[in-house]
Amino acid sequence: MADTMDPSAPGAMLRILRAAEVTRHQNKVILRNAFDWRQLLDWASELPADCHALNACTVLHRLARGVAREGRGLSDRARTLRSSGTWRRLMEILLHRVPDMNNMELTNCLWALATLEAEEGALVEQLLAGCVKFLSSFEPRNLALSAWALAKMGCEKSWCRFWAEEVGSRLSSFETRDMTNVIWAFATVHSRDERFLTRFCQEIEAKADNYSPQDIGNTLWALAALSWRNDAALGAISKRCFDTAVTFDQQNLSISLWSYATLGYKTMNLFHHMTQIITERIKTFASQGIANVVWALAKFQFQQKCLLMTIAEEAPPRLDEFDPQHLSIVAWAYATLEFPNRPLLTALCHAAVRKMHIFSAQHMANMTWAMATLAHKDERYLQILAERALEEVGSFNPQECSNLVWAFALLTFRHDTLLSALSRRSQEIVAEFIPQNLGNTAWAYNRLGYRDERLMQCLVREAAGRLHECAGQEVLDLIESIATGGYEAAVEGPDWHRLTDWAHQKFEAVRRCVEGSAEMPLGLRRLSDFDKALAVQDYRDQLASFNLVGLGFTYTRQMLERQGVTLLSGERKDAWQRLAVEAAAQVAGTGNDADQSKNAEAQEGLKACRTVCVYRFCLREPVSGASLEVGPTAVTSGPAKDAFELGLFAATLRHPRGGDGEFQALQACARAAKEELGVQPVGAPPMDGAALEGELWLHVSEVPCLSCVGAMAQFRKIFPDVKLHLSFNLGRQPSQDGEKKAERT
């Protein structure tokens, strides 16, 4: 007995050496059988229960390598392996051998279990404990691979603090691929150790020139997943990315672009370079890659037209490869970028119909929001979606409820059973609504003509209790819906009065601003160029401070009438609208120079979803007797162009509507007066705007936004003797299935 226990006893060392030789021989046998994992699995069925830890670990590691080496179908092969009796026996052997394992064996076992997608909780727990015990002896590669494996198996992130401390103290000795595995692991389990991340980013700066495409893609993804933006590290890795992007595969290109967008790190030279490469290779991209790319473009409002057109051409035949998330992301991105390619939208709807049975509430809401934003109405898609939404309505969150009914309203699609169900769901969760959800829901139900007094009462009550959270637009939308829908009697009470009092105060503040600023252009001629720019910016900032896009139908009418604008009605309105419809139909593309580089499909789509204004004017300069008649002419919304000499100034509100059609029409009239009749709109008398006589007629497809209301007030002050006649609709009509042109006026 003493001879067995004491290594110094006679014969003990010989037995140890013999045991080691047996272990080495056994390992050689394992390696000889490892060329085929099935053969190795058969051989392992005879593995002794008391075998050495090295032998058991080698069997597991080589099984994993063999299964992984065969490529596609890994999950199926791993499942077959794990279902065998030999696997179960091997797990029992390993569980008893963990105390005897060294750092390499611990790492290899974890890596193999993760690769084989095994769920061996007890064994993993023991392996993790062994790793923590010997972590200081781990080489960088062991630290990296064990971290990767633990994250891949979804182990609870408490282990990360041990790895963060050990890795952080030795990062300078890590190769870039090992650094990448560690940061990927931490991001996968959402472990955000600020001290470690700061140190890690310092090492990125030092080693960025050695990063491979895989290192770049995974590192950027990890930083984005952890919401950790370090500009110095991102700058270093971006330089490396620019230099090596041509060697990236589709996955690294798409994930890098997605990560930059997620982090809000914008470097245009790199983006132009990457999107050019992506455009050339888009046929090789998987659906996830395409979704990542268009999401990133939308996030940055980077309208890379060539890439968007290429995707629109290449994606439709492959849409059956896209899952619901990818379909909805593509639709959302094109809507956000205001790039409506009708064949693509139609194909997206058809693909969605085929997969609607697996659409979630989020997918339904996001995709339908996109179709509504781009004025694309596909009746079959909407009918199938409504049936699916009825099945899932109990899982809808506030944003999904609000977005879906808003989209239905914009698309003029009414499904009473679903509207009733969404109303009940909205009332159940109204306390979770953000203010915008309240206003959008009221607007949508009223726009659809679906009367629901309980819902409106609920929305009024909730809004009145949360006025301190409201920016303004949502309350005005709610009040407008109540007033135009005839709900006043149903909501009468303290809550309603509180809302209307608040809205009246808001209106008065806006009125004072608009009226007080109307004469601002007339004072510019006395200012230096610098002071002119300051005055205009002050006006824009003040208008933007109200957090409003528009005042709604009722308040807008009141505001315009106060400015002396004639709001048409009756036969005069009908006759003018008929002329406006004819003029709008003649617009080629969108009518805007900024859109000329977009393809015909995109331009036709934009025409359907932008604000359209039709104008005509007849002007006369009494002194010379010169006169001018123009129109009817149609223009669509687009970027505003400053022209200080015309005295009209737009403001960008909560979305860039500053260049809406009516503003362009006002500018066109002022420019014609200057260039054709010699009148200087904001010049010195007697040939200033006051010298002009005539009429300007406008018809707008939307209620004018606050920026355009302000511009009309300026126009009335600059040209007091030019009568301004106006008619406008409550909103646009959608196109039908991408085939029929929308009637926009």
TITI-235052 format. One line per field, with one value per residue (C-alpha): x, y negated, z; residue number from 1; residue in one letter. Coordinates in steps of 0.02 Angstrom, whole numbers. Layout:
REM residues N
c1 <- X,...
c2 <- Y,...
c3 <- Z,...
k <- NUM,...
r <- A,...
REM end
This chain:
REM residues 745
c1 <- 0,139,225,70,46,224,309,477,441,530,438,316,401,404,216,190,295,202,33,93,150,-20,-105,6,-23,-210,-204,-113,-249,-381,-294,-278,-466,-507,-509,-694,-799,-918,-775,-706,-877,-881,-706,-750,-887,-746,-660,-623,-722,-560,-467,-352,-429,-318,-392,-573,-541,-454,-601,-725,-615,-585,-769,-810,-675,-735,-917,-871,-752,-892,-968,-1155,-1274,-1171,-1324,-1400,-1238,-1211,-1387,-1354,-1193,-1274,-1415,-1295,-1264,-1077,-1101,-1195,-1059,-922,-1009,-1011,-825,-782,-886,-781,-616,-635,-529,-383,-389,-258,-294,-283,-400,-526,-522,-538,-687,-778,-740,-802,-964,-1000,-960,-1074,-1214,-1221,-1324,-1227,-1260,-1176,-1019,-1006,-1025,-882,-773,-805,-757,-596,-558,-583,-468,-325,-363,-197,-106,-208,-119,-203,-273,-350,-427,-500,-569,-643,-728,-796,-863,-946,-1033,-1084,-1167,-1259,-1180,-1238,-1117,-1049,-894,-847,-776,-641,-596,-601,-476,-359,-370,-358,-195,-117,-196,-31,20,-141,-150,-292,-396,-390,-439,-584,-646,-647,-740,-863,-896,-927,-1044,-1139,-1183,-1201,-1061,-1014,-862,-814,-639,-603,-679,-574,-417,-473,-498,-323,-258,-364,-276,-107,-145,-273,-148,-143,-331,-400,-571,-646,-568,-637,-813,-826,-746,-858,-1010,-960,-933,-1101,-1190,-1115,-1157,-974,-914,-731,-687,-500,-520,-653,-542,-398,-504,-592,-426,-386,-561,-539,-372,-434,-621,-593,-543,-699,-830,-1014,-1039,-898,-951,-1130,-1095,-963,-1083,-1220,-1104,-1048,-1230,-1277,-1136,-1178,-999,-1006,-857,-919,-761,-768,-955,-941,-799,-891,-1058,-971,-896,-1064,-1153,-1034,-1057,-1239,-1282,-1172,-1258,-1372,-1538,-1464,-1325,-1445,-1554,-1403,-1346,-1511,-1541,-1373,-1410,-1577,-1503,-1380,-1504,-1371,-1469,-1342,-1451,-1350,-1346,-1531,-1578,-1466,-1544,-1718,-1675,-1584,-1688,-1864,-1821,-1739,-1867,-1920,-1748,-1793,-1872,-2007,-1879,-1776,-1930,-1990,-1817,-1799,-1971,-1936,-1769,-1836,-1977,-1859,-1747,-1899,-1851,-2011,-1973,-2143,-2090,-1988,-2132,-2252,-2130,-2108,-2296,-2312,-2170,-2248,-2415,-2327,-2245,-2380,-2412,-2243,-2251,-2242,-2334,-2175,-2150,-2330,-2327,-2158,-2192,-2365,-2297,-2171,-2303,-2410,-2264,-2228,-2413,-2409,-2576,-2585,-2761,-2717,-2569,-2680,-2819,-2701,-2610,-2774,-2816,-2644,-2653,-2818,-2729,-2586,-2674,-2655,-2466,-2462,-2367,-2414,-2302,-2368,-2549,-2521,-2415,-2535,-2693,-2596,-2541,-2717,-2781,-2649,-2687,-2876,-2894,-3034,-3056,-3186,-3156,-2971,-3001,-3115,-2986,-2845,-2955,-2982,-2796,-2750,-2866,-2790,-2612,-2646,-2542,-2390,-2425,-2304,-2390,-2362,-2458,-2607,-2616,-2584,-2716,-2850,-2803,-2808,-2978,-3053,-2974,-3048,-3220,-3226,-3325,-3266,-3318,-3239,-3071,-3078,-3129,-2984,-2860,-2921,-2911,-2734,-2672,-2744,-2651,-2486,-2483,-2313,-2242,-2318,-2220,-2374,-2411,-2491,-2613,-2663,-2689,-2799,-2902,-2920,-2985,-3111,-3172,-3186,-3255,-3397,-3341,-3353,-3509,-3436,-3276,-3350,-3275,-3122,-2999,-3062,-3061,-2884,-2828,-2918,-2853,-2677,-2698,-2768,-2617,-2504,-2597,-2584,-2397,-2375,-2487,-2384,-2225,-2291,-2369,-2221,-2100,-2200,-2117,-1943,-1898,-1938,-1806,-1668,-1619,-1550,-1438,-1267,-1256,-1199,-1344,-1467,-1411,-1430,-1605,-1662,-1587,-1672,-1838,-1807,-1754,-1907,-2026,-1939,-1950,-2138,-2105,-2245,-2255,-2425,-2574,-2705,-2851,-2949,-2808,-2722,-2881,-2890,-2708,-2718,-2878,-2795,-2657,-2783,-2774,-2936,-2986,-3087,-3254,-3401,-3395,-3237,-3146,-3215,-3169,-2992,-2967,-3017,-2884,-2758,-2790,-2755,-2595,-2532,-2555,-2434,-2287,-2141,-2059,-2068,-2041,-1889,-1711,-1644,-1729,-1669,-1531,-1659,-1732,-1905,-1984,-1919,-1975,-2149,-2160,-2101,-2233,-2365,-2305,-2246,-2345,-2402,-2443,-2522,-2508,-2553,-2529,-2567,-2460,-2458,-2338,-2449,-2315,-2254,-2413,-2312,-2405,-2373,-2478,-2410,-2490,-2571,-2404,-2374,-2225,-2190,-2105,-1916,-1769,-1792,-1674,-1628,-1653,-1631,-1674,-1851,-1884,-1963,-1889,-1931,-1897,-1856,-1975,-1982,-1955,-1882,-2040,-1968,-1966,-2148,-2233,-2324,-2159,-2087,-2242,-2224,-2042,-2088,-2210,-2085,-1947,-2057,-2099,-1914,-1849,-1994,-2071,-1919,-1993,-1872,-1975,-1877,-1793,-1817,-1977,-2052,-2008,-2025,-2155,-2287,-2283,-2355,-2538,-2619,-2675,-2590,-2692,-2629,-2699,-2607,-2629,-2599,-2641,-2498,-2361,-2311,-2160,-2270,-2398,-2255,-2198,-2375,-2378,-2212,-2282,-2434,-2323,-2202,-2341,-2491,-2587,-2565,-2719,-2681,-2814,-2791,-2874,-2804,-2848,-2837,-2705,-2641,-2718,-2616,-2565,-2641,-2524,-2389,-2483,-2609,-2545,-2606,-2717,-2622,-2732
c2 <- 0,-119,-72,-131,-295,-356,-407,-385,-205,-71,-37,-184,-294,-147,-125,-312,-307,-153,-240,-392,-282,-196,-366,-426,-265,-281,-458,-401,-272,-407,-521,-378,-353,-539,-559,-509,-559,-412,-288,-378,-370,-181,-165,-274,-154,-44,-187,-127,-214,-246,-317,-466,-641,-677,-530,-576,-758,-711,-601,-743,-873,-763,-719,-905,-942,-801,-856,-1038,-996,-928,-1102,-1126,-1023,-1036,-1049,-890,-793,-857,-805,-630,-620,-680,-555,-406,-300,-326,-514,-492,-377,-499,-640,-536,-496,-680,-736,-627,-679,-869,-882,-802,-918,-1048,-1217,-1150,-1005,-1119,-1236,-1097,-1021,-1187,-1223,-1051,-1063,-1235,-1178,-1027,-1136,-1024,-1064,-980,-1095,-994,-962,-1143,-1202,-1091,-1144,-1327,-1302,-1218,-1362,-1493,-1396,-1389,-1546,-1630,-1486,-1499,-1555,-1695,-1568,-1466,-1622,-1672,-1502,-1466,-1636,-1604,-1434,-1496,-1635,-1519,-1403,-1550,-1534,-1667,-1815,-1810,-1719,-1874,-1969,-1836,-1838,-2028,-2042,-1910,-1963,-2148,-2122,-2030,-2109,-2169,-1987,-1941,-1915,-2008,-1851,-1809,-1987,-1971,-1808,-1885,-2044,-1942,-1831,-1977,-2059,-1897,-1884,-2074,-2097,-2282,-2309,-2491,-2473,-2323,-2405,-2561,-2456,-2348,-2501,-2560,-2394,-2410,-2574,-2491,-2337,-2397,-2376,-2189,-2161,-2039,-2066,-1940,-2032,-2198,-2132,-2042,-2182,-2315,-2205,-2179,-2364,-2402,-2266,-2337,-2518,-2562,-2703,-2748,-2867,-2838,-2650,-2669,-2789,-2666,-2519,-2623,-2661,-2475,-2441,-2564,-2486,-2307,-2320,-2249,-2083,-2075,-1942,-1989,-1953,-2067,-2206,-2205,-2184,-2322,-2444,-2394,-2419,-2593,-2643,-2569,-2666,-2825,-2835,-2916,-2927,-2965,-2917,-2743,-2726,-2776,-2652,-2510,-2539,-2542,-2371,-2308,-2369,-2267,-2110,-2121,-1958,-1864,-1936,-1831,-1903,-1950,-2046,-2142,-2184,-2246,-2355,-2442,-2464,-2551,-2665,-2713,-2741,-2865,-2938,-2894,-2879,-2784,-2781,-2661,-2531,-2552,-2532,-2379,-2296,-2338,-2248,-2098,-2060,-2019,-1847,-1797,-1859,-1683,-1671,-1818,-1787,-1907,-2014,-2040,-2079,-2209,-2287,-2309,-2389,-2500,-2557,-2604,-2700,-2790,-2836,-2892,-2777,-2691,-2567,-2498,-2327,-2297,-2349,-2237,-2091,-2122,-2117,-1955,-1874,-1933,-1854,-1687,-1700,-1793,-1642,-1671,-1862,-1934,-2091,-2192,-2128,-2167,-2342,-2391,-2326,-2403,-2567,-2564,-2529,-2671,-2791,-2752,-2756,-2577,-2488,-2301,-2241,-2057,-2092,-2199,-2070,-1927,-2037,-2084,-1900,-1867,-2023,-1963,-1804,-1902,-2059,-2010,-2022,-2195,-2330,-2516,-2557,-2411,-2455,-2637,-2606,-2479,-2584,-2737,-2639,-2577,-2756,-2820,-2677,-2701,-2518,-2483,-2314,-2337,-2175,-2212,-2395,-2340,-2217,-2345,-2470,-2349,-2309,-2493,-2530,-2387,-2454,-2641,-2680,-2618,-2730,-2870,-3036,-3010,-2845,-2935,-3065,-2943,-2821,-2955,-3025,-2853,-2800,-2968,-2965,-2792,-2848,-2709,-2780,-2721,-2834,-2726,-2732,-2921,-2944,-2834,-2931,-3100,-3043,-2976,-3130,-3250,-3159,-3165,-3339,-3368,-3232,-3302,-3403,-3473,-3384,-3233,-3342,-3443,-3281,-3213,-3373,-3384,-3205,-3237,-3399,-3340,-3171,-3244,-3171,-3331,-3277,-3105,-3174,-3329,-3357,-3421,-3314,-3380,-3560,-3540,-3482,-3619,-3754,-3689,-3683,-3859,-3923,-3832,-3905,-4081,-4062,-4001,-4140,-4273,-4198,-4186,-4358,-4438,-4359,-4396,-4566,-4497,-4486,-4672,-4719,-4616,-4749,-4856,-4716,-4650,-4476,-4407,-4486,-4428,-4249,-4269,-4341,-4200,-4068,-4146,-4132,-3951,-3906,-3990,-3898,-3732,-3760,-3727,-3543,-3548,-3492,-3569,-3642,-3526,-3571,-3683,-3786,-3802,-3877,-4001,-4050,-4074,-4174,-4291,-4320,-4372,-4211,-4168,-3988,-3928,-3841,-3789,-3799,-3905,-3770,-3629,-3716,-3754,-3576,-3504,-3610,-3560,-3374,-3392,-3491,-3365,-3223,-3308,-3309,-3207,-3107,-3205,-3374,-3404,-3422,-3335,-3172,-3165,-3039,-2914,-2785,-2803,-2681,-2778,-2945,-2879,-2813,-2976,-3069,-2963,-2995,-3175,-3333,-3405,-3588,-3658,-3845,-3979,-4166,-4324,-4475,-4656,-4799,-4956,-5085,-5002,-4905,-4745,-4585,-4399,-4241,-4069,-3899,-3792,-3710,-3566,-3542,-3411,-3426,-3430,-3515,-3701,-3818,-3981,-4137,-4287,-4408,-4335,-4362,-4191,-4072,-3892,-3803,-3620,-3554,-3379,-3309,-3394,-3467,-3641,-3626,-3572,-3614,-3769,-3848,-3815,-3892,-4050,-4061,-4036,-4182,-4296,-4247,-4282,-4454,-4492,-4420,-4458,-4617,-4698,-4700,-4679,-4583,-4649,-4794,-4980,-5068,-5107,-4945,-4830,-4695,-4823,-4883,-4719,-4677,-4513,-4342,-4180,-4019,-3866,-3691,-3574,-3387,-3402,-3523,-3651,-3625,-3761,-3810,-3843,-3937,-4050,-4073,-4123,-4253,-4321,-4323,-4424,-4556,-4566,-4571,-4649,-4677,-4501,-4404,-4229,-4095,-3923,-3753,-3596,-3415,-3318,-3203,-3098,-2945,-2786,-2703,-2533,-2383,-2487,-2493,-2633,-2809,-2895,-3045,-3168,-3323
c3 <- 0,46,-116,-213,-121,-105,-268,-185,-141,-243,-407,-391,-520,-641,-624,-653,-810,-871,-841,-936,-1079,-1083,-1089,-1231,-1327,-1301,-1367,-1524,-1553,-1532,-1656,-1783,-1775,-1776,-1967,-1961,-1812,-1835,-1827,-1675,-1593,-1618,-1547,-1397,-1346,-1276,-1183,-1005,-869,-775,-925,-905,-918,-1069,-1165,-1126,-1172,-1333,-1386,-1357,-1442,-1596,-1610,-1613,-1741,-1852,-1845,-1878,-2021,-2130,-2149,-2175,-2072,-1913,-1801,-1872,-1856,-1680,-1633,-1700,-1600,-1439,-1453,-1447,-1293,-1314,-1294,-1130,-1064,-1118,-1024,-865,-882,-910,-762,-648,-730,-718,-558,-652,-805,-846,-928,-1106,-1068,-983,-1132,-1261,-1172,-1164,-1346,-1400,-1301,-1374,-1551,-1533,-1460,-1308,-1154,-1016,-869,-733,-835,-892,-714,-658,-805,-767,-585,-642,-760,-625,-509,-634,-736,-697,-784,-945,-1102,-1203,-1326,-1184,-1109,-1277,-1326,-1156,-1155,-1329,-1277,-1117,-1213,-1354,-1228,-1148,-977,-856,-867,-689,-756,-857,-709,-685,-870,-878,-737,-806,-989,-947,-855,-1003,-1157,-1227,-1254,-1347,-1534,-1619,-1651,-1465,-1420,-1541,-1465,-1291,-1338,-1442,-1292,-1175,-1300,-1327,-1142,-1124,-998,-1001,-890,-920,-850,-960,-1115,-1091,-1080,-1226,-1339,-1299,-1363,-1520,-1558,-1536,-1642,-1770,-1913,-1878,-1879,-2006,-2089,-1967,-1820,-1882,-1910,-1743,-1643,-1718,-1687,-1506,-1472,-1553,-1454,-1294,-1345,-1314,-1425,-1414,-1556,-1546,-1563,-1698,-1793,-1791,-1842,-1977,-2058,-2061,-2126,-2269,-2317,-2316,-2358,-2530,-2447,-2336,-2365,-2369,-2184,-2126,-2245,-2185,-1999,-2003,-2085,-1963,-1815,-1869,-1887,-1718,-1635,-1730,-1795,-1966,-2082,-2257,-2352,-2278,-2307,-2489,-2510,-2424,-2511,-2679,-2642,-2577,-2734,-2841,-2735,-2679,-2771,-2647,-2493,-2385,-2327,-2158,-2244,-2355,-2205,-2107,-2252,-2285,-2098,-2082,-2230,-2155,-1982,-2056,-2181,-2311,-2473,-2579,-2733,-2839,-2700,-2660,-2843,-2860,-2707,-2773,-2935,-2859,-2704,-2771,-2846,-2681,-2556,-2507,-2424,-2310,-2141,-2075,-1984,-2142,-2247,-2123,-2105,-2293,-2305,-2154,-2223,-2395,-2311,-2193,-2340,-2441,-2584,-2643,-2781,-2828,-2895,-2737,-2624,-2719,-2706,-2519,-2494,-2593,-2494,-2331,-2379,-2402,-2231,-2134,-2023,-1939,-1931,-1756,-1699,-1724,-1901,-1947,-1874,-1947,-2121,-2133,-2066,-2208,-2340,-2274,-2268,-2451,-2499,-2561,-2540,-2573,-2528,-2518,-2404,-2291,-2283,-2240,-2115,-2030,-2006,-1930,-1822,-1748,-1691,-1611,-1550,-1368,-1385,-1466,-1371,-1376,-1523,-1625,-1590,-1635,-1789,-1862,-1848,-1908,-2061,-2094,-2088,-2207,-2326,-2305,-2257,-2134,-2050,-1914,-1821,-1804,-1762,-1622,-1556,-1567,-1476,-1332,-1327,-1330,-1185,-1085,-1104,-1124,-969,-1067,-1218,-1253,-1296,-1483,-1475,-1399,-1537,-1679,-1617,-1604,-1775,-1856,-1790,-1836,-2009,-2040,-1983,-1852,-1706,-1534,-1391,-1255,-1341,-1363,-1181,-1128,-1236,-1173,-992,-1015,-1109,-979,-842,-936,-1012,-933,-1047,-1207,-1335,-1420,-1584,-1501,-1402,-1556,-1654,-1514,-1501,-1689,-1693,-1555,-1634,-1815,-1761,-1659,-1493,-1387,-1295,-1259,-1183,-1100,-928,-835,-934,-1101,-1040,-977,-1149,-1244,-1126,-1152,-1340,-1346,-1250,-1372,-1520,-1450,-1423,-1602,-1669,-1581,-1653,-1831,-1831,-1745,-1867,-2024,-2047,-2012,-2199,-2223,-2095,-2175,-2302,-2161,-2093,-2138,-2213,-2046,-1951,-2085,-2058,-1869,-1887,-2000,-1885,-1734,-1825,-1870,-1693,-1620,-1736,-1703,-1514,-1518,-1562,-1691,-1871,-1898,-1806,-1878,-1991,-1871,-1798,-1967,-2042,-1900,-1918,-2107,-2098,-1974,-2103,-2234,-2334,-2425,-2394,-2542,-2526,-2631,-2820,-2822,-2726,-2834,-2996,-2936,-2874,-3043,-3126,-2991,-3019,-3204,-3173,-3044,-3167,-3287,-3167,-3235,-3097,-2936,-3015,-2904,-2969,-2813,-2866,-3046,-3008,-2941,-3058,-3132,-3008,-2859,-2932,-2968,-2791,-2716,-2813,-2727,-2549,-2551,-2525,-2691,-2718,-2876,-2902,-3025,-3015,-3111,-3065,-3120,-3088,-3099,-3140,-3299,-3330,-3352,-3307,-3295,-3285,-3238,-3209,-3156,-3111,-2991,-2874,-2741,-2573,-2571,-2487,-2456,-2547,-2462,-2568,-2453,-2593,-2601,-2416,-2384,-2256,-2214,-2050,-2025,-1894,-1820,-1994,-2147,-2221,-2239,-2428,-2449,-2612,-2550,-2496,-2668,-2747,-2642,-2695,-2878,-2870,-2783,-2904,-3055,-2984,-2966,-3129,-3246,-3175,-3095,-2920,-2775,-2644,-2494,-2580,-2554,-2609,-2731,-2823,-2672,-2646,-2601,-2782,-2845,-2874,-2918,-2857,-2807,-2801,-2707,-2687,-2567,-2541,-2353,-2215,-2228,-2100,-1977,-2082,-2234,-2129,-2072,-2252,-2305,-2167,-2233,-2411,-2356,-2276,-2424,-2556,-2466,-2630,-2697,-2641,-2581,-2614,-2537,-2531,-2451,-2416,-2254,-2328,-2470,-2548,-2570,-2730,-2769,-2774,-2853,-3018,-3008,-2986,-2829,-2848,-2744,-2751
k <- 1,2,3,4,5,6,7,8,9,10,11,12,13,14,15,16,17,18,19,20,21,22,23,24,25,26,27,28,29,30,31,32,33,34,35,36,37,38,39,40,41,42,43,44,45,46,47,48,49,50,51,52,53,54,55,56,57,58,59,60,61,62,63,64,65,66,67,68,69,70,71,72,73,74,75,76,77,78,79,80,81,82,83,84,85,86,87,88,89,90,91,92,93,94,95,96,97,98,99,100,101,102,103,104,105,106,107,108,109,110,111,112,113,114,115,116,117,118,119,120,121,122,123,124,125,126,127,128,129,130,131,132,133,134,135,136,137,138,139,140,141,142,143,144,145,146,147,148,149,150,151,152,153,154,155,156,157,158,159,160,161,162,163,164,165,166,167,168,169,170,171,172,173,174,175,176,177,178,179,180,181,182,183,184,185,186,187,188,189,190,191,192,193,194,195,196,197,198,199,200,201,202,203,204,205,206,207,208,209,210,211,212,213,214,215,216,217,218,219,220,221,222,223,224,225,226,227,228,229,230,231,232,233,234,235,236,237,238,239,240,241,242,243,244,245,246,247,248,249,250,251,252,253,254,255,256,257,258,259,260,261,262,263,264,265,266,267,268,269,270,271,272,273,274,275,276,277,278,279,280,281,282,283,284,285,286,287,288,289,290,291,292,293,294,295,296,297,298,299,300,301,302,303,304,305,306,307,308,309,310,311,312,313,314,315,316,317,318,319,320,321,322,323,324,325,326,327,328,329,330,331,332,333,334,335,336,337,338,339,340,341,342,343,344,345,346,347,348,349,350,351,352,353,354,355,356,357,358,359,360,361,362,363,364,365,366,367,368,369,370,371,372,373,374,375,376,377,378,379,380,381,382,383,384,385,386,387,388,389,390,391,392,393,394,395,396,397,398,399,400,401,402,403,404,405,406,407,408,409,410,411,412,413,414,415,416,417,418,419,420,421,422,423,424,425,426,427,428,429,430,431,432,433,434,435,436,437,438,439,440,441,442,443,444,445,446,447,448,449,450,451,452,453,454,455,456,457,458,459,460,461,462,463,464,465,466,467,468,469,470,471,472,473,474,475,476,477,478,479,480,481,482,483,484,485,486,487,488,489,490,491,492,493,494,495,496,497,498,499,500,501,502,503,504,505,506,507,508,509,510,511,512,513,514,515,516,517,518,519,520,521,522,523,524,525,526,527,528,529,530,531,532,533,534,535,536,537,538,539,540,541,542,543,544,545,546,547,548,549,550,551,552,553,554,555,556,557,558,559,560,561,562,563,564,565,566,567,568,569,570,571,572,573,574,575,576,577,578,579,580,581,582,583,584,585,586,587,588,589,590,591,592,593,594,595,596,597,598,599,600,601,602,603,604,605,606,607,608,609,610,611,612,613,614,615,616,617,618,619,620,621,622,623,624,625,626,627,628,629,630,631,632,633,634,635,636,637,638,639,640,641,642,643,644,645,646,647,648,649,650,651,652,653,654,655,656,657,658,659,660,661,662,663,664,665,666,667,668,669,670,671,672,673,674,675,676,677,678,679,680,681,682,683,684,685,686,687,688,689,690,691,692,693,694,695,696,697,698,699,700,701,702,703,704,705,706,707,708,709,710,711,712,713,714,715,716,717,718,719,720,721,722,723,724,725,726,727,728,729,730,731,732,733,734,735,736,737,738,739,740,741,742,743,744,745
r <- M,A,D,T,M,D,P,S,A,P,G,A,M,L,R,I,L,R,A,A,E,V,T,R,H,Q,N,K,V,I,L,R,N,A,F,D,W,R,Q,L,L,D,W,A,S,E,L,P,A,D,C,H,A,L,N,A,C,T,V,L,H,R,L,A,R,G,V,A,R,E,G,R,G,L,S,D,R,A,R,T,L,R,S,S,G,T,W,R,R,L,M,E,I,L,L,H,R,V,P,D,M,N,N,M,E,L,T,N,C,L,W,A,L,A,T,L,E,A,E,E,G,A,L,V,E,Q,L,L,A,G,C,V,K,F,L,S,S,F,E,P,R,N,L,A,L,S,A,W,A,L,A,K,M,G,C,E,K,S,W,C,R,F,W,A,E,E,V,G,S,R,L,S,S,F,E,T,R,D,M,T,N,V,I,W,A,F,A,T,V,H,S,R,D,E,R,F,L,T,R,F,C,Q,E,I,E,A,K,A,D,N,Y,S,P,Q,D,I,G,N,T,L,W,A,L,A,A,L,S,W,R,N,D,A,A,L,G,A,I,S,K,R,C,F,D,T,A,V,T,F,D,Q,Q,N,L,S,I,S,L,W,S,Y,A,T,L,G,Y,K,T,M,N,L,F,H,H,M,T,Q,I,I,T,E,R,I,K,T,F,A,S,Q,G,I,A,N,V,V,W,A,L,A,K,F,Q,F,Q,Q,K,C,L,L,M,T,I,A,E,E,A,P,P,R,L,D,E,F,D,P,Q,H,L,S,I,V,A,W,A,Y,A,T,L,E,F,P,N,R,P,L,L,T,A,L,C,H,A,A,V,R,K,M,H,I,F,S,A,Q,H,M,A,N,M,T,W,A,M,A,T,L,A,H,K,D,E,R,Y,L,Q,I,L,A,E,R,A,L,E,E,V,G,S,F,N,P,Q,E,C,S,N,L,V,W,A,F,A,L,L,T,F,R,H,D,T,L,L,S,A,L,S,R,R,S,Q,E,I,V,A,E,F,I,P,Q,N,L,G,N,T,A,W,A,Y,N,R,L,G,Y,R,D,E,R,L,M,Q,C,L,V,R,E,A,A,G,R,L,H,E,C,A,G,Q,E,V,L,D,L,I,E,S,I,A,T,G,G,Y,E,A,A,V,E,G,P,D,W,H,R,L,T,D,W,A,H,Q,K,F,E,A,V,R,R,C,V,E,G,S,A,E,M,P,L,G,L,R,R,L,S,D,F,D,K,A,L,A,V,Q,D,Y,R,D,Q,L,A,S,F,N,L,V,G,L,G,F,T,Y,T,R,Q,M,L,E,R,Q,G,V,T,L,L,S,G,E,R,K,D,A,W,Q,R,L,A,V,E,A,A,A,Q,V,A,G,T,G,N,D,A,D,Q,S,K,N,A,E,A,Q,E,G,L,K,A,C,R,T,V,C,V,Y,R,F,C,L,R,E,P,V,S,G,A,S,L,E,V,G,P,T,A,V,T,S,G,P,A,K,D,A,F,E,L,G,L,F,A,A,T,L,R,H,P,R,G,G,D,G,E,F,Q,A,L,Q,A,C,A,R,A,A,K,E,E,L,G,V,Q,P,V,G,A,P,P,M,D,G,A,A,L,E,G,E,L,W,L,H,V,S,E,V,P,C,L,S,C,V,G,A,M,A,Q,F,R,K,I,F,P,D,V,K,L,H,L,S,F,N,L,G,R,Q,P,S,Q,D,G,E,K,K,A,E,R,T
REM end
